[in-house]
């Protein structure tokens, strides 16, 4: 294991990071947890195992470095097999799948064996992007986390929302409130609200719309993907209307897909809303010219862009032509003018403001 503050200082020294007071202020909390987990347990017949350190809930606006600090913290833990970092959406999908299997196996209380399975061999769970919008998630997280905490699992999480705003205005929210109290009791709540949106700063001045499609556009997008994610790739699984929507390339709130994956499949507004709620940057590649020949794909593309625009999601894309030249003939070409305008606005330096 390595001191988190030392790792941060090393990144500043090599130019990878820039010193940010708001980020420095949260490092002692990470170090408190790292040191607590690293402390050897005193053994003896009558010795009570020490209580695990309180977890950490970091919240604040997008682009302030929450995920970066989480990665740094996990790196500081070294090759500890009991540490797991996972996107919260993906984790909850795993839980629902495990609950389904437990019920098929005849478990009277399916959550108990599922929670025990998660806790087995896990000392630290690091969740990125905790947000709860689905009632099925809201109704089980309280008991799930209570069981994890009881088993000694330490939880660290990032979120864009203060705990009191989780599942805000959700159905039967009063049943969810004990979970908020549990977070405050078992985790230190820390706001990370520095003045700089590092994701927007990183893309400021960069091209985010590449045309025409081809090797040069792909190479430019590869460079942006590697800069934003470090080249790390993992699937993001979203549950939409009882089925799974999987984005195969995802990391650090950045997703990457090609036009066919998102617009050539039978996806609709609910799917695009789920994507806009789970990602901060979407890289969409190989947008073709649109016409009556691919009218259905064009309609889905319009819906996707509208959803990303309303959700203030950063879009990086490659296309066969400039926005105004993508859809020149056929039914829907006139209405596409609004989409072209939005595509143009989403290229501006201050998007998404």
Secondary structure, DSSP 4 states (H G I P E B T S, - for coil): ---HHHHHHHHHHTTSS---HHHHHHHHHHHHHHHHHHSPPPP-TTPPPPPPPPEEEEE-STTSSHHHHHHHHHHHTTT-TTEEEEEHHHHHHHHHHHHHHHHHTT-SSHHHHHHHHHHTT-SEEEEES-----HHHHTTHHHHHHHHHHTT-EEEEEESS-GGGTTTT-TTGGGTHHHHHHHHHHEEEEE---S--HHHHHHTT---EEES-SHHHHHHHHHHHHHHHTT--EEEEEEETTEEEEEEEEETTEEEEEHHHHHSSS--HHHHHHHHHH-SEEEEEEE--BSGGGHHHHHHHHHHHHHHHHTT-EEEEEESS-GGGSB-SSTTTTTHHHHHHHHHHTTSTT---
